[in-house]
Each structure stands twice: as C-alpha cells, then as structure tokens.
Amino acid sequence: MPTARSRWLGLAALTLPVILTSMDITILHIAIPTITHELAPTAGQTLWILDSYGFLLAGLLIVMGNIGDRIGRRKLLMIGATVFGAASALAAFSPTPELLIAARALMGVGGATLMPSTLSLIRNMFEDPVERTKAIGVWTASLSGGIALGPIVGGLLLEVFWWGSVFLINVPIIAILLMATPRLVPEYRSTASRRLDFISVVLSFAAILPIVWAIKSAAEELSMTPASWLALVAGAVAGAVFLLRQRKLTLPLVDLNLFANPRFSGAILGAGLAMFSLVGVMLYKAQYLQLVAGLSPLAAALAMLPIMVAVGAMAVLSSALVQRFGYAVVFGAGAVVAAGGMFAFSRVSEDGGLPLAITAAAFIGAGIAPMMTLAADVVVGSAPTHRSGAASALSETSSELGAALGIAVLGSIGTAMYRRRVTELLPQDVPGEAADVIASSLGAATSVAEQLPRETAEHLGGIAREAFVHGLGTATVVGACVLALAAIACPVLIHMGRPSGELQSENTAPS
C-alpha cells in the first residue's frame, strides 16, 4: 500500500486531468461569442461545438471505465491524456465549424478515459473511509472548480490571444501529467477481467445520441417534427434493449445490481441533476455577462470568480458537514440552496442585473458543490473494489451526461424562447435573411447589429437582448425545478440505502 505522502502526491497528479476535462465543459462558454464572430457557425453548429465534447465524453465513460478495469487504470489514463492533448491542438487550429466539432468530439474520446481512471485510482489508493472522503472532496473540488474555472481561464486567454488558445493551453498541462503520473500513481487493474461487450457499446450510443438530436432539432424547428419523434422513439427502444442485455451479461457495462441500493441510486441521480443545472446556467451566465451586461472577456472572467470560490470552499467543507449532519441532510440542503440561487438568477434583467447575476451564481455553486462531492463519495464507497472503475464510470457518466443534457435541454429551451420572442418583436421591414440570422442567436444578432447604422443597431440589439433574457429566465426556472426535485428525491433515497462501503467484498492489490 502506498505511503501517506505518496498517496497525496499521487492525488495531486490525478487532479490535473480532472481540472482539464471539467474545464473544457465550460471554457467555450466565454469563447463562443468570439468563435461565432470568427467562424460564423449556425445555431445548430454552435450547440454541437459546445456539446460534441460532452456527449462523446458521457457516451464513452462506461466503456472506458470497464476497459480500465481490464488493461489497467493508469495505462488507460496515459493513453487518454495523449489523445486529449492531440485533439486539443487540432481544435486550437480548426479553420471551420465542422472541423472544430470533430476535434471537440475527439477530445471527448480522450476525456472519457481520464475521468473514470482518476476516480477509481483514488478508490484504490485511499482505503481508509475518512481519508478517502477527504481525497474525493479534493477530487470534487477539482471537478466543480474546473467547471467554474473554465470561463475565467478563457476570459484571461481571450484578452491576449486568439480563440484557439482556450484549447492549446491543455497541451503543456498534459505533458506535465504524462511525466508525473508514472512516478506518482501506482497501477491497478481488476483480476476479474472479461471480454468487453461491443454490442452494449453500440446500444449505449444508439440510446443517447438520437434522443439528444431530437431535443436539438425540436429547439431549432420550435416544434417536434416526425423525424424528431422517430429519433426519440429509436433512442428509447435502444435504451430498453441495452438495459435488458445488461441483465444477461456476467460482466456488464452497467452493473444494474448496484442500483438495488437506494443510496447508490440517489447519489447517481443527484450527480446528474446537479450537473444538468450547473452547466446549463454557466452557459447563460457567460453570455449574459458579455453580450447583455457588455463586459469584456477578462471582466466577465473576473465576474465568475465568486462562483469558483463558492464551489471550491463548499467541496472541501463537505466532509466536515457530513460528519456533523449526515449525507442526506447535507445533500438536500445543498440542492435547496442551489435551487434558490437558480430562481434568483432567472430574475436578472437587461439593465442593472449584474450584481444579482453574480450573487445568484455564487449560491448555485455553493449548493451544487456538496451535492457532487457526496454523490462521488457514496458511489465509490458502495462498489466492490474489482468494479470500482465501472462504478466510478457510472458516477462520471451521470455527471457528464447531466452536463451535456443541461446544455442540450436548457440551451434548447433558451434558444426556442429566444427565437420565438425575437420573431414577435422584430419590425416587419427587416429583410428575411437578416431576420433569420438575428433569430439564430444573440451572438449572431450582435454581429449583424455592428454592421448597421447606430440607431438601428441599438434598436435591434435591444430586441435581441430582451429576447435572450426572456429565454434565460425560462431555462433557469426549469433548472431550478430540477434542483427542487433533487432536494426531495435524492435525500430520501440516500437515507433509505445501506451505508457506504457495505457492498465492498474484494480487494485488488496494486500491480
């Protein structure tokens, strides 16, 4: 077993990929206005630039968690880091929206190998439950802190460099990781290794991607088309077949037996709902600060600092709060605080709403952080050691799928409300082509307004900002309702279930 000093040094190395992969979920939020101006993507392409990373990440996490159990978690971490670094360089120099979407997808493939590897390695490095809770608190602070840090780092980079720098910054950090990991992190692999079921892999993608496409298509068309309904049904059928297949496999991609413990189920549900709301609101806040409040990328980054501080502080304090109040109480209280912050954020206005936006976002982060920390702790502690990689992947899949769906669902709701409002408010004499561009996004509307006479530009810009705030309000109310649901359901499930660690049955020695 590693010494205490080596364990904590290894944890320091493992926080690097966690920060990078989580930071890349939100770093584009601050860069999207610049990318929209430079590459001129459509509204659909803009959502895919944001989402292709998250959906490949979520779709592959379970697969990669199982592969890590078989070939070695440290080895998978090294392979994934190499892919992630190369894809980041490709994204930095992408000349078209299509290539940027492809590069972001490849980054998602690399990121999917990093997240479950880090959490399962922590599970094996820290066998003492109290020490493990502290380590997972640091891991969660890195995860949620990276999400909050993304817009800040993006703003600082965009103040000096071109938009590609938000990706290129990953490369030197990946190089440090590749040098440090073999020296500081021991290798672990499962002794119960069996062949990976590729049919399950295909079914998992067949379930997720059509449903996501249906959501995005409905937002663009402002209604459900026959193709959208067909995709939705196809995804649901594939999901049902996937679950049936998992019950028949000796070593499935998703161990459904873990969900027999309500505590585990509550943690998985809570992680997904927390990330759904957090990432969705971060998308709106970054655009609000720049395109509505008129802040520069650097000033917008600084305005993000309170949420980062709140997230980091509450993630670290979570272990102490749990010892005093228990998992269910702390989880429920966090969800209530985050839901209150989300409702407050839905009330921001076009003029003078900046203080409310900053304060509300800090409360959202302070509530989400303990939810994420406790969810990861419960999940990792509930699984047998030889399945820790797969269990960690389930936790991360829930988080990343929640994050990706937050962008897709809340982003699509905001887009639909924005387009509908713009269509109602635009004067009849605006040419059809210009009206379509203005209705596509606030960033596109701002670009069009810059080319018009001042009075006309101010009028159209005001319409677009009013429509954006309308969409923001609707989407964030939905996010608040989701958190209110989590505040009720997840603590009940966590309280009903068996204590963390009761399901552990086997130990795996480091190789």
N, C-alpha and C positions, 0 to 999 in steps of 0.2 A: 504493500500500500504506500502511495507517495507520502512524503513528509508534509507537515502543515505548510511550511514555506513553499515547497514545490507546488502544492495544490493551489495556493493563492496566486502564485506566479503563472501557473497554467491557466487559471481563471482569467487573469489579466489578458493573456494572449487570446483566449476564446471570446472576450468581449469585442475584439476588433471586427470579426466578420458579422457579429450581431448588430453592431452600430452601423456598419456599411449597408447591410441588406435592408435594415429597417429605415435608414436614412434615405435610401433610394426609393422608398414608397412615396415619400413626400417632397423630396428635393426638387422635383419637377414642378410642384405647385407654384413656387416662386418664379420659376423659369418659363412657365407656359406662356405668359404674355409676350416675352421676348421671342420664344420659338414660334408662336403664332405669327408674329410680325416678320420673322426671317424666312420660315419655311412655308407659310400660308397653308396649313392643313385645314381640311374640312372639319366640321364639328364632330363627325364620327371618328375621323382620324385623330383628333385631339384627345378624345376619350380613350382610344386604343393606345396612343402614346403613353397615357397615364396608366392604363390598365393591363397592357400586354405583359408587363413585368409581373404584376401581382397575380394574374391568373395562371401563368406558367409556374410561378412560384407555388401557388396553392395547389395546382393540379398535380405537381410532381413531388410534393413534400412527403406524402405517404410512401410513394415508391422509393424515394431516396432514403427515407428512414429505414425501410426494410433492407435496401442494398447495403447501407452502413452496418446493419446488424450482421450481414454476411461477410463483407470484404474487409471490415474494419472501419471504425468511425473516423479515426484520424486520417486514414488514407483517403476516404471519401471527402473529408474536409479539404485536403490538399488539392485533390482533383477539381473540386468545385471552385476553389479560390482561383485556380488558373483560368478556368472557363470564365468566371465572373470578371477577372481583370481584363482578359482579351476582349470580351463583349463590351466592357465599359469604354475601352479605347475605340472600338468600332462605332459606338453610339456617339462619342465625342465629335467624330468627324463625318457624321452622316449628312449627305447633301440633300436628302429628300425625306418627306414624312414616312414613306413606305420603308426605307432602309432603317430609319430611326425606330419604327415599330418592331422590325425584325431584330435589331440589336437589343432592344429592351426585352424582347421575348427570350433571347439567348442569355441575357443577364438573369432572367427569371430561372432558367435552367440551372445556371451556376449557383444562384442564391438558394435554390431548393436543396442543394447538397449541404449548404453551410448551416442552416438553421437547426434541423434535427440533430446534426452531428454535434453541435456545441452543447445543446441541452442534454443529450444522452451522455456525452463525455462528463459533464458536470455531475450527472446522476451517479456515474461510476467513481468519479474522483472523490466525491463527498458522501460517505456512507452514514455519517452521523446526522440524524434528522435536524437538529438545531443548526449545525454548521451548514447543512445543505439548504435550509430555508434562507439563511443569510446569503449564501452563494447565488441562489435563484433570485433573491432580491436584487443583487448586483446585476445579474443577467437581465432581469426585467427592466431595471433602470437603464441598462444599455439599449434594450429593445425599444421601450417607450421614449427614452431620451433621444435615441436616433431618429425616431419619427418626428419628435419636436425639433431636433437639431437640423433636420433636412432643409427646411425653408431658411433657417438662419445662415447655414453654410452657403446655400445657394445665393442668398442675397449678397453676402460678402464677396463671393466669386464674381457675380454678375456686375458688381460695382467696378471691377478692374478688368475682367477677362470676358471672352465671348461665351455663349450659352453652353458650348461643349465642355467647358471647364467643370461643370457640375457632375460630369461623368468621369472626366480624366483624373480628378482627384482620387478616385478609387485605386488607381494603378500603383502609386507608391505605397499605399497602405497595404494592399495585397502583397506586395513584395516583402514588406516587414513581416506580415503574417506567415508567408512561406518560409522565411528564415527562422522565425521564433518557434513555430509550432513543433517541429521535430525535437527541439531541445527541451521544451517545457511541458508538453502534453503527452502522456502515455497512450499507447494504442489499446483499444478494447474491441472485441468482436464477440458475437454470440456463438456458443457451442451448438446451438440448435438450428444450424443453417440448413435451409432447403431451397429448392429452385424457386425463383421468382415467377409468379403467375402473370404472364403478359396479357392474358385476356382480361384480367382485372384492371390492369393498367389502361388498356384501351377503353374499357367500360367507364372508368373514372373520368376520363376526358370526355367521353360521349355523354356523360351526365352533366358535367359542369358547363362546357363551352356553349352548347345550344341554348341553355337557359339564359346565360349571360348575353348571348347575341339577341335573344328575344327581348330582353329588357332594354338593351341599347336601341334596337330597331323601333320598339314602341315609343321611346323618347324622341327619336328623330322624326317619326311619322305622326306623333301626337295621337296615336291610336294603335290597337293591336291588329295587325294585318293577318291574312291567312297564313303567310309564311312564318310570322311570329308565333302564332298558335301552334303550328306544326313543329317548330323548333322546341317550344315549351313542352309539348307532349313527348317528343322524342327524347328530350333530356330526362324527363320524369320516368319514362319507361326504362331508359338505360340505367338510371339510378336504382330503380327497383330490382332490375336484373343483377346489378353489381352487389347489392345487399344480399340477395338470395345466394349468389355464388360464394360470398364470404363465409356463409354458414356451412358450406360443404367442404371448404379447404382446411387442411390440417394446420397450415401456417398462412393465414390470410393477410391481405394488405391491411385491412381494418379488422382488428380483433373485437368483434361485437360483444364478446363476453365481458370486456372491460366496462361496457355501458350498463351491465347488470348492477353496478354500484351507483346509486343515485348521486353520490358525492362526485364521482368521476364525470357523470353526465352533466351535472350542474356546472362544474368547472369548465368543461368543453364549451357548453352553451354560453357561459358568461364571457369567456375569452373572445368568442366570435362576435357576440353582440357589442362588447366593449370596443373592439377594433372597428366594427361597422360604423359606429357613431363617431369615434375619434378621427379616423382618417377622412370620413366624409366632411366633417366640419373643418378640418385643416385645409382641405381643398378650397372651401368657400372663404375661409379667413384670409388665405394668401391672396386670393383675387380681390377680396374686399379691400384689403389694405392698400394694394397698388392701384386698382382700376376704379375704385369708388372713393376711398379716402385720399387718393393721389400721392401716396408715399413712394419714394424711390425704393429699388430692391434692397438697399442697405438699411434704410429706415424701416421698411417692412420686416426685415430680418430682426432688427432690434426690438420691434414691437412683439415678436414671437418669443422673446426671452422669458417673460413671466410663465408661459405655459411649460417651457422646458424646465425651469426651476421647480415649478409645482410637481411636474411628473417625476423628476429625479428625487426630490425630497420625500415624496409620499411612497415611492417604490422602495426606498431604503428603510423608511419607518414602518413599513407594513409588517415586518416580522415582529417588532415590538408591540404593535397594536394587536396582532393576532394572539400573542401570549396573554394579553390582558382581557380581550373581549371575545376571542374566538373567530374562526373563519367566517361563519355565516353572518355575524353582526358586521364585521369589517367590510365584507363583500357588499352586503346590502346598503350600508351607509355610503360606500364609495359610489354605487350606482345612483343613489338618491342625489348626492352632491353633483355628479356629472349630469344627471337629467336636469337639475335646476340650472346649471350653467348653460346647458343647451337651450332651454326655454328662454333664458335671458338673451342668449346670442341671437335668437330668432327675432328679437325686438329691435335690432340695430336699424338705423335709418340712413338715408343717403347723406344727410348733413349732421355733423356733430355726434356720430355714433362710435367714434374711435375709442373713447375710454370704456364704454360698455363692451365693445368687442374684445378688448384686451382683458378686462376683468373676467368676463364670462368664459373666455377660453382658458384662463388660469384655473377656474373652478372645474371646468371639464377635465383638464389634465390631472388635477389633484384627485378627482374621483375615479378616473379611469386607471391610474397607476396601481392602486392596491388591488383592483379587480384583476389586472393582468398578472401581478406578482402571485397572488393567491391561487389563481387558476393554474399557473405553471407548476407551483409547488404541489398542489393536490394531484395533478395529472402524473407528474414524475414520481411522486411518492406512492402512487397507487398501483404501479405496474411492476411485475416481476422483472428482475434485473436483465434477464435474457431478452425481454421485449421492450427494454427502455427506449431503444431507438425508434421503434414503431409507435410507442406511446407518446414520445416526445414529438414525433411527426404529426400525430393526431392533434396534439395541442397547438403546434405551429400551423397545421392545416386550417384548424378552426380560426386562428388569429388572422392568417394571411388571406383565407377565403373571406372572412369577415371584412378585412380591409379592402379587398378587391370589390366585394359586393357593395361596400359603403360608397366607393367611387362610382360604381355602376348604377346602383339604385338611387342613392341620394343625388349623385351627379345627373342622372337621367331625369329625376323629378324636378330638380332645379332647372335643367335645360328645357324641359317641357313647359314649365311655368314661365320661364323667361321668354320663350318663343311665342307663347300664347299672348303674353302681356305686350310684347313688342308689336305683334300683329294688330292688337287692339289700338295701340297708341300712335303708331306711325301715321303721318299725314298721307292722304291718298295720292299726292303728287310725287312721292318718292318713287323713282324707277324700280321696276320689278327686280332686276338683278341686284341693285344696291340694297333693296329691302331684304332679299334672301341672305345677303352677306351679313347685314346688321342683325338679322334674326338668328344667325347661327351661333353667335357667342358674343359676350361683352368685349372680349379682346378684339374680335373682328370688327365690331361696331366702332371701337375706339380707333382702329386703323383707318376705317372709312372716314370717320369724322375729321381726322387730321388733314385730309385732302380737300376739305370743303371750306367755304367762307366761314369766318369766325362765328357769326350769329347762327348760321345753320348748324355748324358743328356743335355749338353749345346746346342747341335745342335737341338734336339727335342724341348727343351724348347724355343729356339729362333723361331722355326717354329710356335709353339703354340701361343706365344706372338704376333708374326706378324699377325697371323690369327685373334686373339682376337681384336687387334687394328683395323683391317680391318672391322670386324663385328661392333665394337663400332662406327666407322666412319659412316657406312651406317645407323645404327639405329638412331644415333643422328641427322643426316641430316633429316631423316623422322620426328623426334621430332621437329626440327627447322621449318620445313614446316608447321607442325600442328600449331605451335605458330604464324607463319606468317598469317595463315588463321584466327586464333583467333583475331589477331591485326586488321584485316579488318572487319570481320563479326560482332564480338561482340559489338564494339563501335557503329556501325550503329544501331543495334537492341536496345541497351541501350538508344541511343539518340532518337529513334523513339517512345519509350514506354512512358507510364504515369509515373509521379514521384512516388518514393517510398512512400507507405503509402496511396495512393489514393483508393486502393481496400479495406482498412480496414473498417469493418462495425459493428463488435460486439466486446464487451469486455468481458473477462472472469475474474471473481473475484477469488482470492486465496481461496482455501478451508481450 
